[in-house]
Amino acid sequence: RDYKVTGVQTCALPISDAGSIEITSLTLDGEELAPLGRFIHPDDLNADDRTVEEFPLEDALDPNQTIVLHIRFKARFPALIARAGYYQDFFMAGQWFPKIGVHQRDLWNTHQYHLNSEFFADFGTYRVTLTLPSAYIVAASGDLISTTVAGGQKTVTYESDDVHDFAWSAWTKFRRAEDHWRGVRIELYYPPDHPDAWRHIEAAKATLEWFDRNIGRYPYPRLVIVDCPEGAEE
C-alpha cells in the first residue's frame, strides 16, 4: 500500500510483513536490566512509538568511566522496505541490531525511528558470526576471517575495525567479482542475469579516485557492493 507523507513517496507494510527488534536480555556485571526498560518518545511524545527504550542504571557513571553491557536481542526481518528486509530468498540486513544512544553536549542523541531520518551511530569494531544454510552466499561490510560447513549449514565470521555500522546481505544466486584500486579490494555481488554489473566496479573506482583527489583517501581495506535482484529494488 502506497501513501504520501509531506510529498515523499513511501511504502507502508501490513502488520504481517513488519519487522521488529526485541531486547530479550541486558546485563551489567551479571545484573539483569531488561525488566527495567521503558519506551520513551523524545521527539514527538507519541505514546505508541516503541523504537527508543531507556534502561536506568542504579548508579550514575563518572566521567571517563567504562562499563560493559551484554545485550541479547531477537530481530524479525520485514518484507523489503527502504534498506532492510527480505524478498523471496534474498536478504538485506541493515538497521538489524539495537543501536546504542550517545550522550553528547549534555543531551542524549536517541531519535525515534522516523520515516525521513537516520539514527546516530558511533564508530566501533565489529566481530559478527552468521550461521545460515550452506547454499547462501554472503556479502558483508567486513573481512571474512573464517568459514566452517557442517550438516547443511555454514558459519562465517567477519571483522571490521573503526566503522560506522555493520551490514550484510545473503542470497543463494549471487555471483562474485573482485578488483582492486590503490590497495582497496572492491567486491561486487550481483545477480547472474546482470551481465553489465561490472559497471558498478568502474563507477566505484571513479568515485574513489575523485574522493582521493578532492577530499581524502578511502580509509578501509575493502569496499563491498551489492547489486540486488529484480524485485528487491527497495
N, C-alpha and C positions, 0 to 999 in steps of 0.2 A: 504494500500500500504506500503510495507516494503522497506527500503533502509538502506545503511550502511554509517555511518559517523565515520571516523578515527577508523574503525574496531569495532564499537559498534553497535549492532543490535538495531534498534528502530522502531518506527511506526509514520507515518505521517497521520494526519486526513484530509479528504476532507473538504473544507470550510463549507459545510453544517453541519458537525459534530463538528466543532471547538467551543471552549468555549471563554468567554471574561469576563472582568470586566470593567465596565464603572463608573467613578465617576460622579454622577449627581449633587452633591452639596457639597461644602466645605466652612464652615463658621467659622469665628473668630470674636468673640464679635458682632455677628449679621451681619457682613460684608461678602458678598459672594465672595469667591476667585476662584471658579471653572473656570470662564471665563478667568482667568489669566494663567491657566495651559498651559504648553508646554511640548512636549515629548523631552527627551534628550537621548543621546546614549553614556554614559560614557565609555563603554568597547570597542566598535568596530566601532563607527562613522557610524553605519548602519542607514541611514535616514528613512528606512521603519520599524524599530523596534518601537513598541508602547507599551513597557512594563514598562518604567520608566517615570513618569510625575513629573514635577517640578512646584511648586506654590510659587512665590516670595511674601515675606511679605513687607509691607510698611516700617516697622521699624525693624532693626536688634534686635535680642534677646540679653539681657545682660546675663552674666554668672549666672547660677543658677536660671534664670527667668523661670516661668512656664506659659504656655498658654493652653487653652482648645480648641481643634478643633472638630467640629461636621461634620462627613462625611456620606453622603448618597451615596449608590452605587447600581448598578444593575449587578448581576452576571448571566451568562448563562453557565450551565454545559456542558462540552464537552461529546462526547461519550468517554467511559473509556480509558484513556491513562495515563500511569505511576501511579500516586497516586490520581487521581481525575476523577470524571465524573459519568456517568450512564450507566447501561446495563439493558435493559428492565425496570423493576420496582425497580431495586437495585441502590442505590445512595451512592457514597463515596465523602464526601466533605473535600478535602484537598486543600490548597492554594486557598481558596474560598473567601477571602476578601482582600482589599488593605493592603499591608504591608508598614509600615512607615520606611523610611530610617533613619539611625542614623549617626550623625556626631561624629567622634572619632579620636583622634590623628591628628587633623587638616585636616581630609579627610572625605568625605561622603561615607558611606557604602551603596551603592544603585546600586547593579548589575542588569543587564538586565536578562530576563527570558531565560537562555540558556539551551541547551539540557542536558549537564552534569554538572550542578551546582545547588546550593541551595541559597535561599535568607538569608540575615541576618534577624533574628527576635529576638527582645528583649523580656525579660520576662515581663509578665503582668498579670493582673487579669481580668477575663472574666465573663460576665453575658450574656448568649445567650438564646434567646427565639425563638423557632421554631414553626410554625403553619403548619400542614400537614394533609392529610386525616387520619381519626382515625384508619384505618386498618394498618398503618405503625408502626413498632417497631423501636425505635431509640437507637443507641449506640453512646455515646459522651464522650469526654475527660473532664468530669466534674461530679459534684454531682447533681443529679436530685433533685430540691427543690420544684417543683410544676407541677401538671398536671391538665388541665381542658379539658372537652369534651363537644362540643355543635355543633349541626347542621351537623353531619357527619365529623367534624374536631376536632383535639385535638391540644392543645398548651402546649408545655413542656418548662420548664426553667431550665437551668443548670448554675452552678457557678464553677469556677476553679481558684485557687489562685496561683500566682507566677509560671506560667507555660510558656514554650517556644512557645506554639502555641495552637490553639483550633481546633480540627477536629471532624467530626461526620459522621455517616453512618445511612441509613434508608432503610428498606426492609419490605415487608409485610409478609415474611415467616420466619423471624428469630426465632430460639429457643434460650432461655437464660439459662445459668448455672452460678453458683456462688460458689466461695470457698474463703478461707482466708489464708494468710501467715503472721504471726507476726504482726497482726493489719492492713495489707493491704488487701482490698477487691478486689478480682480478678473476673471480669465479663467477660464471654465468650458469644458471639453472633455467632450462627453457623446455617448452613442450616439443615433442618430436615433429609436430606439424607446423612449426615456425622456422622454416629454413633460413629466414633472414634475421634470426635472433642475434647473429654476431654483431649487428649494428649497435646493440647495447654496449658491447665492449668498446667499439670505436668511439661511441659517444662518451663513455666513461673516461677514456684516455684523453679526449679533447677537453673534458671538464677538469680533470686533474692537472692537465697542462696549464689551463687558464688560471686555476686557483694557485698553482705553484708560481706562476709569473706575476699575479696581481695581489694575492692575499697571503699565501704561505703554504708550506709543504704539508701534504696529507700525512697525518701523524700515526697511521696504523699500518700494519704489515699486510692487510688484506682488505679487499672491497668485494662484497658479495651482492650479486644482482639476481633477482628472481623475476622471470618473465612468466606471468600467470597464464593458466589455460583459459580457453574460451569458456565463458560462463562465470568466471571468477573476477570480472573486472572491478568489482567493489574492493 
